[in-house]
Amino acid sequence: MSRANAIVDVCIVGSGAGGGVMAEQLARAGIEVVVLERGPERTTADFLHQDELGNVLRQDFFAPGYRETRRADAGQAAVPGRYSMLAQTLGGSTVHWGSWSWRLRADEMRALARDGAVAGANLADWPIDYAELEPFYAQAEQALGISGQAGANPFEMPRREGYPNPPHVYRPSARLLEAGS
């Protein structure tokens, strides 16, 4: 049988931060995995002369011609546009990402308990808590090579280990912003 027709245990749609890490973990455990991606593979040369305006706002590089629709409720007509910033390429948005990797706080996982019911909303608390999720946050941070200084944010949740890489170099532009210049 050709690999194109092979039966596998798990099919993952998207090879970004979630799908890519999950595929790697499952494969290490001996599980047959296939990952489906809707975009091309990019090389280092493809990233020359790409800018944030074109990449992030216009999505000219990662999602040229991509359109979605949005509507507030079932009675409205769908409005075409670009609403999500998802790279359509092998590796997903992690191929060229802003290195943002936030952890939810425990209270964010309990919005219904914290804030109460909201009229017209289907609000629910998470079925797991932060303590159960924390080891997986740590594992993802290690796999993705996240940079930072554990404890620098006074509002961060407890963590079992620090970041795998040190904080990024402090840029002169950041100092200007802090000074209000």
TIDO-816519 format. One record per residue: residue in one letter; x, y, z of N, C-alpha, C, O in turn. Coordinates in steps of 0.2 Angstrom, whole numbers, plus 2048, in hexadecimal, padded with zeros to 3 digits. Last residue first. Example, Ala and Ser with C-alpha at 12.3 -4.5 7.8 and 13.67 -1.06 7.14 Angstrom:
// residues 2
s8407F58238447FB824840800827843806828 a8427E482783E7EA8278427F08278477EF82A 
//
This chain:
// residues 181
s82C92987D82F92D87782B92B87182D92E86C g82A92288882492688682792A88082392F87E a83391988D83492088F82E92588C82E92A88E e82E90D88782E90E88E82E91589182B917895 l83291087A82B91087C82A910883825914885 l84091087B83C91687983591687B83291B87D r84290387E84490888384090F88183E912886 a83E8FD87383A8FC87983C90187E837903882 s84890186A84290386983D90286F839907870 p8538F986E85390087084C90386F84A908872 r84E8E987684F8EE87084F8F587284B8F7876 y8568DD87E8518E387F8538E887A8598EA879 v8568CD8788598D38798558D987A8508D9876 h84A8C188084D8C487A8518CB87C8508CD881 p84E8B688E84A8BC88B84E8BE8858548BE884 p8548A588A8548AC88E8508B188A84E8B0884 n84B89688984F89B88684F8A288A84A8A388C p84188F89084788B88D84D89088A85388E88A y83C89689F83C895898842892895847892899 g83B88B8AE83B8918AA83B8908A383988B8A1 e82E8818B68358828B38358898AF82F88B8AD r8218818BB82687D8BE82D87E8BB83287C8BF r8198918BF81C88C8BA8218888BD82488A8C2 p80A89A8C38108968C58128918BF80E88F8BB m8068A78B88048A28BC80A89E8BE80F89F8BA e8098B98B880A8B28B58088AD8BA8098AE8C1 f80A8C68BD8038C38BD8038BC8BA7FE8B88B9 p8178CB8BD8148C98C380D8C68C380B8C48C8 n8228C48B281C8C78B28188C58B98178C08BB a82E8BE8B682E8C58B48278C88B48278CE8B5 g82D8B08B882C8B58BD82C8BC8BC82B8C08C0 a8388AC8AB8338AA8B08338AE8B68388B08B8 q83B8B489D83E8B48A48388B28A98348B68AA g83D8AD88C83A8B189283E8B18988438AD899 s8398A487E83E8A888283A8AC8878348AD886 i83689387883389987B83989D87F83C89A883 g83788787183D88B87283B89287483E897872 l82D87E86E82D88486A83388886B83588D867 a83087487883087287183187886D834878867 q82E87C88483587988283587787B83A879878 e82188088382688588382D88288183188687E a81B87388381A87787D82087C87D82387E878 q81E87089182086C88B82086F88582586F881 a81787A89881E87A898821875892826877890 y80A87789480D87D89281487D89281787F88E f80986A89A80986B89380B87189080E87288B p80A86E8A880F86A8A580F86A89D81586989A e7FD8768A98048788A980A8748A780E8778A3 l7F186F8A97F48718A37FB8748A37FE87389E e7EF86D8B77EF8678B27F28698AB7F58658A8 a7EF87A8BB7F48758BE7F486F8B97FA86C8B8 y7E38808B57EA8828B37EF87D8B57F487B8B2 d7D78728B27D98788B57E187A8B37E48768AF i7CA86D8A67D086C8AA7D28738AD7D08788AB p7BF8728A07BE86C8A47C486A8A77C48658AB w7BB8848A27BF87E89F7BF8788A37BE8788A9 d7AB88A8A37B18898A67B58838A27B287F8A0 a7A18928967A388C89A7AA88D89D7AE89089A l79489B88E79A89B89279B895896796892899 n78D89F88278D898884794898888799894886 a7838AE8837898AB8827898A48857858A288A g7778B48877788B388077F8AF87E7808AE878 a77E8BB8957788BA89177A8B988A77E8BD887 v7898B289F7888B889A7838B78967828B2892 a78C8AD8AF7898AC8A97888B28A57888B88A8 g79B8B18B87948AF8B77928AF8B07968B08AB d7A98B38BA7A58B88B779D8B78B77998BC8B7 r7AE8A78BF7B18AD8C17AC8B38C07AA8B78C4 a7A889C8B97A889C8C07AA8A38C37A78A68C8 l7AA8A08AC7A389F8AE7A38A08B679F8A48B8 a7B98A08AB7B58A68AA7AE8A68AC7AB8AA8AF r7C48988AE7BE8978B27BA89E8B17B78A18B6 m7CF89B8A87CD8958A67C68938AA7C388E8A9 e7D38A78AD7D18A78A67CD8A08A47C98A08A0 d7D88A38B97D28A68B97CF8A78B27C98A78B2 a7E589E8B57E08998B87D989C8B87D48998B6 r7EA8A58A67EA8A58AD7E48A08AF7E089F8AB l7F289D8987EC8A089B7ED8A08A27F189C8A5 r8028A38917FE89E8957F88A18987F88A789A w8078A78818058A98878018A388B7FF89E887 s8128AA8768108A487980E8A58808118A4885 w8188B18688148B286E8118AC87080F8A886C s8218B285D8238AF86381F8B08698218B186F g81B8B585181E8BB8558208B885C8218BD860 w8218AA84481C8AD84981F8B284D8268B384D h8228A18388248A88388208AB83D81B8AF83B v81E89483B82489583782789C83782D89D836 t81389484381989484781F895842825896844 s80889483B80A89A83D81189A8418148A0841 g80D88583280888A83480B890836811892834 g81487B82C81687E83281288383581388583B l81088081C81387A82081687D82681B881826 t80488C81C80A88A81A80C88481E80A883824 q7FB8988207F989281C800890818801891812 a7F98A082F7FE89F8297FC8988267FA893829 l7EC8A98357EF8A28357F38A182E7F08A2829 m7E48B483B7EB8B48397EE8AE8397F38AD83D s7D38B78367D88B383A7DF8B48377E08B5831 y7CD8BF82D7CC8C08347D18BC8387D28BE83E r7CA8C781F7CF8C38227CF8C48297D08CA82C g7BA8C58177C08C98197C58C481B7C58BE81A p7A88C68147AF8C38127B48C88157B38CE815 v79B8C481F79F8C981C7A68C681A7A98C481F a78B8BC81D7928BC81F7968C181B7958C2815 a77C8C48247808C281E7878C182078A8C6824 q7748BF8337788C382F77B8C082977C8BA828 g76E8B583A76A8B983676D8BE83176A8C182D a7778AF8427758AB83C7718AF8387708AD832 d7838BC84677E8B784877B8B484177D8B683C a78E8C384178D8C38487888BE84A7888BB850 r79A8BB8367948BE8377928BE83F7958B9842 r7A78B98297A58BA83079E8BD83179C8C182C t7B28AF81F7AC8B38207AA8B48287AC8AF82C e7C28B18177BD8AE81C7B78B281C7B78B7819 r7CE8AE80B7C98B280D7C48AE8127C48A8811 y7DE8AF8037DA8AC8087D48B080B7D68B680C g7E78B67FB7E18B47F87DC8B17FD7D68AF7FB p7F58AF8047F38B37FF7EC8B17FC7EB8AB7FB a7FB8AC8117F48AB8107F18AF80A7EC8B280A f8088B08138068A98157FF8A88137FD8A2813 f8098BC80C80E8B780B80B8B080D80C8AB809 d7FF8C580F8018C48088058BE8078058BB801 q7F98CA81A7F98C28197FB8C18127F98BB80F r7F78D681F7F48D58187F48CD8177F18CB812 l7FD8D582C7F68D982A7F38D78247ED8D5823 v8088CC82B8038CC8317FC8CF82F7F78CC830 n80F8CE81F80E8C78228088C78268038C3826 g80F8DC81B80D8D781780B8D081A8068CD818 l8148E182880D8E382580B8DE8208058DD820 e8208DA82A81A8D982E8138DB82B80E8D882C d8278D481A8268D88208208D782481C8D3822 q8348CB81182D8CB81482D8D081A8318D081E h8408CA80C83C8D080A8358CF80C8318D2809 l8418B980E8458BF80D8408C480A83B8C3806 f83A8AD80F8398B281483D8B981383C8BD817 d83F8A48068388A78058378AD80A8328B1809 a84B89F80A84B8A48058448A88048438AD802 t84789581384A89C8168498A18118488A7812 t83788F80C83E88E80E84189581183D89A810 r82788781082B88D80E83388B810834887814 e81B87D80882187D80D82588380B826884805 p80A88380781088080481688080A81588480F g7FB87E8107FF88280C80687F80A80787980C r7F38758177F08788117F587D80D7F3880809 e7F786581D7F886C81D7F686F8177F686C812 l7F68578287F385B8227F58628237F3865828 v7FF84A82E7FD85182F7FB8548287FF854824 v7FD83A8357FE83E82F7FC8458317F7846835 v80482E84080183483F802837838807836835 e80582084A8058228438018288427FB829844 i80E82085980782185680882384F80C82884D g81982086181881B85C81181B85980F816856 a81C82B86881982686B81782086781481B869 r82183485E82683186382382B867826827869 a81483785881983385481E83085982082A858 l80F83F86280C83986181183485D81182E85E q81884A86281784686881483F86781683A869 e81784F85581D84C85781D84885D82084385E a80985385580C84D85181284A853813844853 m80A85D85F80685786080885185C80984B85E v81286685881486385F81085D860813858862 g80986984D81086784C81386385381685E852 g7FD86E8537FD86784F80486584E80585F84F g80287985A7FE87485D7FF86D85980186885C a80A88185180C87F85880887A85B80B87585E g80587884180887E84580A87C84C80C87684D s80087083880686E83B80987483E80F87583F g7F086A8357F486F8367FA86E83A7FA86A83F v7E785D83B7E78628367EA8688387E986B83D i7EC84C83D7EC8538407EC85883A7F0857835 c7E783C83F7E884183A7E784883E7E284A841 v7EC82D8467EA8348477EC8388417F183783E d7F08208407EC8218467E98278487E382884A v7ED81C82F7F181F8347EC81F83A7E681F83A i7EF8148207EA8158257EF81782B7F381382D a7F481A8107F68168167F081881C7EE81E81C n7F581F8047EF81C8067EF81880C7EB81480E a8018248037FC8298017F58268047F0829805 r80A81A80480981E80A80382380980082580E s80380B7FC8078117FC805815802800815805 m8047FA800800800800804806800809806804 
//
